[in-house]
């Protein structure tokens, strides 16, 4: 949970160590999360530094150490915590799912639609996701020696295609707890009212490498198109020296038509390196084009990129939402 090994509540549906596990049908798994959300926000009001796990909240689906997993056709909604969580599993297919958690009248905190945690060969296809946190988050561990711990791991060979995203903090996020994400393809999808399209969370207390990530054929509207900054939530070096490797490279964004408030919210930092980003056939209408922020990236290649400053948009976004929590 959140990059650490702890004893925690089981989910509503759990599978561990299985070869061949399927959930299918037209039904709904309803987490009835309202009382858990209210309890969390009450605790956060009392102690702003409390973690997600201080107010213990169950997930709806948790699959671990398994292979040949298929979840299809169902609706998953109102999770008290992460909606679905997949840990150290391979050959996983999520097909035709609807995953929902509200942002109003009570925000459903940390209700990530899909948490991919140290998994290989993963497909998410023909799904609709709208939750009050990240739609798809790539996790895998945190801490200065996270890459050496056997309970952690990389995410490799992830295909995310033909999906639709409603409100969420980010359609695709690397982090908050993530050490290596490799060969990630996000394509042929529509995003509506997300806070961010792609969010790279760079933790100064964790060795990280995000590489060969491609976003292709994406359309719609978001608050921020590309968001890359340090992420200090629950920062802890555990008495160790800061890790030297924090790198994002070979990131490709192509065939994209997006309207947004801010095009590029990218922070240059001595704590991490950004290099080899490619933008190809990209059309962006933005209140704040902020193209100068691309200077934080070494070796940017742009082909047929059109970023247009506009005076107004058809939609508006919260001035500040809880997706801003943890950034520095």
C-alpha positions as CSV (number, residue, x, y, z in Angstrom):
1,X,0.0,0.0,0.0
2,X,1.4,3.4,-1.1
3,X,4.9,1.9,-1.7
4,X,5.3,0.1,1.6
5,X,4.5,-3.4,3.0
6,X,1.9,-3.2,5.7
7,X,-0.9,-5.1,7.2
8,X,-4.1,-3.6,5.8
9,X,-7.8,-4.3,5.2
10,X,-8.6,-6.8,2.5
11,X,-10.6,-5.5,-0.4
12,X,-14.2,-6.5,-1.1
13,X,-12.9,-8.9,-3.8
14,X,-9.4,-10.4,-3.3
15,X,-7.4,-12.9,-5.4
16,X,-3.8,-13.9,-4.6
17,X,-1.5,-16.4,-6.2
18,X,-3.9,-17.5,-8.9
19,X,-3.4,-18.5,-12.6
20,X,-6.7,-17.7,-14.3
21,X,-9.1,-15.4,-12.4
22,X,-12.1,-13.7,-14.0
23,X,-14.8,-11.3,-13.0
24,X,-17.4,-10.7,-15.7
25,X,-21.0,-9.7,-16.2
26,X,-23.2,-6.7,-16.2
27,X,-23.4,-6.1,-12.5
28,X,-22.0,-3.5,-10.2
29,X,-19.6,-3.6,-7.3
30,X,-20.6,-0.7,-5.1
31,X,-18.2,0.2,-2.3
32,X,-20.7,2.5,-0.5
33,X,-17.8,4.8,0.3
34,X,-19.6,7.9,1.6
35,X,-19.1,7.3,5.3
36,X,-15.4,6.5,4.7
37,X,-14.9,9.7,2.7
38,X,-16.5,11.8,5.4
39,X,-14.4,10.2,8.1
40,X,-11.2,10.8,6.1
41,X,-11.9,14.5,5.5
42,X,-12.8,14.9,9.2
43,X,-9.5,13.3,10.2
44,X,-7.6,15.5,7.6
45,X,-9.3,18.6,9.1
46,X,-8.1,17.6,12.5
47,X,-4.6,16.5,11.3
48,X,-3.6,17.9,7.9
49,X,-0.5,15.6,7.9
50,X,-2.5,12.4,8.2
51,X,-1.8,9.8,5.5
52,X,-4.4,8.0,3.4
53,X,-3.9,4.9,5.6
54,X,-4.5,6.6,8.9
55,X,-8.2,6.4,8.2
56,X,-8.3,2.8,7.2
57,X,-10.5,2.4,4.1
58,X,-10.9,-0.8,2.0
59,X,-10.5,-1.1,-1.7
60,X,-13.0,-2.8,-4.0
61,X,-10.8,-5.2,-6.0
62,X,-7.3,-6.3,-5.0
63,X,-5.4,-8.8,-7.2
64,X,-1.9,-9.9,-6.2
65,X,0.8,-12.4,-7.4
66,X,-1.5,-13.7,-10.1
67,X,-1.4,-14.2,-13.9
68,X,-4.0,-14.5,-16.7
69,X,-6.5,-12.2,-15.0
70,X,-9.5,-10.7,-16.8
71,X,-12.0,-8.2,-15.4
72,X,-14.7,-7.3,-17.9
73,X,-18.1,-5.5,-18.4
74,X,-18.8,-4.6,-14.8
75,X,-19.2,-1.3,-13.0
76,X,-17.0,-0.5,-10.0
77,X,-18.2,2.6,-8.1
78,X,-18.0,4.5,-4.8
79,X,-14.8,2.9,-3.5
80,X,-13.8,3.9,0.0
81,X,-10.2,4.0,-1.1
82,X,-8.4,2.8,-4.4
83,X,-11.1,1.4,-6.7
84,X,-9.0,-1.5,-8.2
85,X,-5.4,-2.5,-7.3
86,X,-3.1,-4.9,-9.1
87,X,0.2,-6.0,-7.5
88,X,2.9,-8.2,-8.9
89,X,0.6,-9.7,-11.5
90,X,1.0,-10.3,-15.2
91,X,-1.1,-10.8,-18.3
92,X,-4.0,-8.7,-16.9
93,X,-6.9,-7.5,-19.0
94,X,-9.4,-4.9,-18.0
95,X,-12.1,-4.7,-20.6
96,X,-15.3,-2.6,-20.9
97,X,-15.3,-1.4,-17.3
98,X,-17.0,1.6,-15.9
99,X,-15.2,2.9,-12.8
100,X,-16.8,5.9,-10.9
101,X,-16.2,7.9,-7.7
102,X,-17.6,11.5,-7.2
103,X,-15.9,14.8,-6.7
104,X,-19.1,16.3,-5.3
105,X,-21.0,16.9,-3.1
106,X,-18.4,15.0,-1.0
107,X,-15.0,14.3,-2.6
108,X,-14.1,10.6,-2.8
109,X,-10.4,10.9,-1.8
110,X,-7.8,8.5,-3.2
111,X,-10.3,6.6,-5.3
112,X,-7.8,5.8,-8.2
113,X,-9.6,3.9,-10.9
114,X,-6.7,1.5,-11.6
115,X,-3.5,1.2,-9.6
116,X,-0.9,-0.9,-11.5
117,X,1.8,-1.9,-8.9
118,X,4.8,-3.8,-10.2
119,X,3.0,-5.5,-13.0
120,X,3.9,-6.8,-16.5
121,X,1.9,-7.2,-19.7
122,X,-1.2,-5.3,-18.8
123,X,-4.1,-4.1,-21.0
124,X,-6.8,-1.6,-20.2
125,X,-9.3,-1.3,-23.1
126,X,-12.7,0.2,-23.8
127,X,-13.2,1.5,-20.3
128,X,-14.8,4.7,-18.8
129,X,-13.1,6.2,-15.7
130,X,-14.2,9.2,-13.7
131,X,-12.8,9.4,-10.1
132,X,-11.6,11.9,-7.6
133,X,-8.0,11.0,-8.0
134,X,-5.8,9.5,-10.8
135,X,-7.6,7.4,-13.4
136,X,-4.5,5.2,-14.0
137,X,-1.5,5.3,-11.6
138,X,1.7,3.4,-12.1
139,X,3.1,2.5,-8.8
140,X,5.9,0.1,-7.5
141,X,7.7,1.4,-4.4
142,X,9.2,4.4,-2.7
143,X,12.2,5.2,-0.5
144,X,15.9,5.7,-1.1
145,X,16.5,1.9,-1.6
146,X,13.2,1.1,-3.1
147,X,14.8,-0.4,-6.2
148,X,16.6,-3.0,-4.1
149,X,13.6,-4.2,-2.1
150,X,12.1,-7.5,-3.4
151,X,8.6,-6.4,-2.5
152,X,8.8,-3.5,-5.0
153,X,9.1,-3.7,-8.8
154,X,8.8,-2.1,-12.2
155,X,5.8,-1.8,-14.5
156,X,6.5,-3.0,-18.0
157,X,4.5,-3.5,-21.2
158,X,1.4,-1.6,-20.4
159,X,-1.2,-0.8,-23.1
160,X,-4.0,1.6,-22.4
161,X,-6.3,2.1,-25.4
162,X,-9.7,3.1,-26.6
163,X,-10.8,4.5,-23.3
164,X,-12.8,7.6,-22.2
165,X,-11.9,9.6,-19.1
166,X,-14.2,12.0,-17.3
167,X,-13.1,14.1,-14.3
168,X,-9.9,12.7,-12.7
169,X,-6.7,14.2,-11.3
170,X,-4.8,12.7,-14.2
171,X,-5.6,10.3,-17.0
172,X,-2.1,8.8,-16.6
173,X,0.3,9.3,-13.6
174,X,3.7,7.9,-12.9
175,X,3.8,7.9,-9.1
176,X,3.4,8.8,-6.3
177,X,5.3,5.7,-5.5
178,X,7.1,4.4,-8.6
179,X,10.6,3.3,-9.4
180,X,10.6,2.1,-13.0
181,X,8.0,2.4,-15.7
182,X,9.0,1.0,-19.1
183,X,7.2,0.6,-22.5
184,X,3.9,2.3,-21.7
185,X,1.4,3.0,-24.5
186,X,-1.6,5.2,-24.0
187,X,-3.6,5.7,-27.2
188,X,-6.9,6.2,-29.1
189,X,-8.6,7.8,-26.1
190,X,-10.8,10.8,-25.2
191,X,-10.3,12.9,-22.1
192,X,-13.0,15.3,-20.7
193,X,-12.4,17.6,-17.8
194,X,-9.3,15.8,-16.3
195,X,-7.0,18.0,-14.2
196,X,-4.0,16.6,-16.2
197,X,-3.4,14.4,-19.2
198,X,0.1,13.1,-18.2
199,X,1.6,13.6,-14.7
200,X,5.2,12.6,-13.9
201,X,5.7,12.8,-10.2
202,X,9.4,13.1,-9.4
203,X,10.1,12.0,-5.8
204,X,13.4,13.3,-4.3
205,X,13.6,10.4,-1.9
206,X,13.2,7.6,-4.4
207,X,15.3,6.3,-7.4
208,X,13.0,6.7,-10.4
209,X,13.2,6.0,-14.1
210,X,10.2,6.7,-16.4
211,X,11.1,5.7,-20.0
212,X,9.6,4.9,-23.4
213,X,6.1,6.3,-22.6
214,X,4.0,7.1,-25.6
215,X,0.7,9.0,-25.8
216,X,-0.9,8.7,-29.3
217,X,-4.2,9.9,-30.7
218,X,-5.7,11.7,-27.8
219,X,-8.4,14.3,-27.9
220,X,-10.5,16.3,-25.5
221,X,-9.9,18.9,-22.8
222,X,-7.9,19.0,-19.6
223,X,-6.8,21.6,-17.1
224,X,-3.0,20.9,-17.8
225,X,-1.7,19.0,-20.8
226,X,1.7,17.9,-19.4
227,X,2.6,18.3,-15.7
228,X,6.1,17.4,-14.4
229,X,7.3,18.6,-10.9
230,X,8.8,17.3,-7.7
231,X,6.5,15.4,-5.4
232,X,7.3,15.6,-1.7
233,X,4.2,14.1,-0.1
234,X,5.3,12.1,2.9
235,X,9.0,12.6,2.0
236,X,11.3,10.3,3.9
237,X,15.0,9.5,3.3
238,X,15.0,7.1,6.3
239,X,18.4,8.3,7.3
240,X,19.9,7.4,3.9
241,X,21.5,9.7,1.3
242,X,19.3,11.0,-1.5
243,X,19.2,8.6,-4.5
244,X,21.1,9.8,-7.5
245,X,18.9,8.5,-10.3
246,X,15.6,10.3,-11.1
247,X,15.1,10.4,-14.8
248,X,12.3,10.7,-17.4
249,X,13.3,10.1,-21.0
250,X,12.0,9.0,-24.4
251,X,8.6,10.4,-23.8
252,X,6.5,10.7,-27.0
253,X,3.3,12.7,-27.4
254,X,1.8,12.5,-30.9
255,X,-1.4,13.0,-32.8
256,X,-3.0,15.0,-30.0
257,X,-5.8,17.6,-30.2
258,X,-6.4,19.1,-26.8
259,X,-7.8,22.3,-25.3
260,X,-6.5,23.2,-21.8
261,X,-5.9,25.9,-19.3
262,X,-2.1,25.4,-19.1
263,X,-0.2,23.6,-21.8
264,X,3.2,22.8,-20.1
265,X,3.5,23.0,-16.3
266,X,7.1,21.6,-16.1
267,X,9.6,22.6,-13.4
268,X,13.3,22.5,-14.0
269,X,15.1,21.0,-11.0
270,X,18.6,19.8,-10.0
271,X,16.8,16.9,-8.3
272,X,15.8,15.1,-11.5
273,X,16.6,15.0,-15.3
274,X,14.1,15.2,-18.2
275,X,15.4,14.4,-21.7
276,X,14.5,13.2,-25.1
277,X,10.8,14.3,-25.3
278,X,9.2,14.2,-28.8
279,X,6.0,16.2,-29.8
280,X,4.6,15.3,-33.2
281,X,1.3,16.4,-34.8
282,X,0.2,18.1,-31.6
283,X,-2.6,20.8,-31.6
284,X,-3.2,22.6,-28.3
285,X,-5.5,25.5,-27.5
286,X,-4.5,27.0,-24.2
287,X,-5.2,30.0,-21.9
288,X,-1.5,29.7,-20.9
289,X,0.7,28.2,-23.6
290,X,3.8,28.3,-21.4
291,X,6.0,26.8,-24.2
292,X,9.1,28.3,-22.4
293,X,8.6,25.6,-19.8
294,X,9.8,23.0,-22.3
295,X,13.3,24.5,-21.7
296,X,13.4,22.2,-18.6
297,X,13.8,19.3,-20.9
298,X,17.0,18.3,-22.7
299,X,16.6,17.5,-26.4
300,X,13.1,18.3,-27.3
301,X,12.0,17.3,-30.8
302,X,8.9,19.1,-32.2
303,X,7.3,18.3,-35.6
304,X,4.1,20.0,-36.6
305,X,3.3,21.4,-33.2
306,X,0.7,24.1,-33.0
307,X,0.1,25.7,-29.6
308,X,-2.4,28.6,-29.8
309,X,-3.2,31.0,-27.0
310,X,-6.9,31.6,-26.6
311,X,-8.8,34.1,-24.5
312,X,-11.4,31.7,-23.1
313,X,-12.4,28.1,-23.1
314,X,-15.8,26.4,-23.2
315,X,-15.2,24.8,-19.8
316,X,-13.8,26.1,-16.5
317,X,-11.6,24.3,-13.8
318,X,-11.3,24.7,-10.1
319,X,-8.6,27.2,-9.2
320,X,-7.2,24.7,-6.8
321,X,-8.2,21.1,-6.3
322,X,-6.9,18.3,-4.1
323,X,-4.8,17.0,-7.0
324,X,-2.3,19.7,-6.1
325,X,-1.6,18.1,-2.8
326,X,2.0,16.9,-2.4
327,X,3.7,18.9,-5.1
328,X,6.7,21.1,-4.4
